[in-house]
Each structure stands twice: as structure tokens, then as C-alpha cells.
């Protein structure tokens, strides 16, 4: 009779390509993201811009495999940076992370975020 290993290390790792979810509810905002929303003055960002970034923005790759940019051309060119987490694809209680949001070329340069 064979024994089945049920320890947490007994997992099947699957490599596949996925697209970042477009539903804002798939993401949990970080403290940095919250700070940027609450303290951004020029230009200010609101929930509508964030929702439109997710739903209508172009998805761009970054130099980091688990991070993506949602780019929206509106009154400014907005970048919303997210981090995908493996657990969030398989466990309902887990979320991906919304890291930051800013208007590219305004009071924030894009150093460190290469596409």
C-alpha cells in the first residue's frame, strides 16, 4: 500500500502563463499605495482612475517577472503597479498586491520601473 505525502511541501508546481486579473477586488492595496492615494496632490488620484487602470489600462511587463503595470491614458498617463502572488490564483482568501499608483512624468519619475 503506498503512502501519500500530505505535508505542505508535497505540491505540484505548475509553470504557466497568466494575465494579471482586471478585477480591482483581486488586489489588496499596500500601505504605500494607500499613502500615495491619500497624499498625492499634483495630480490627485481617485477611485475612478484606479478602477479604469485595472479595467481599461494596457498591461505592460516590468523587469520583475511577478510585477506588471496597468497604464491608462486619461488626463495624465497613469501607471498602477501590481505584484502577482501564486497563492492568490488558488486561494480565495488571498489577494494579489497593488503596490503603487502615479501619473508618469508628473511629480514621480519612473526610475526602477523598466518596461
Beta strands, then each sheet from edge to edge (+ up, - down):
strand 1: 27-29
strand 2: 58-61
strand 3: 67-73
strand 4: 77-83
strand 5: 96-103
sheet 1: 1+ 5+ 4- 3+ 2-
end
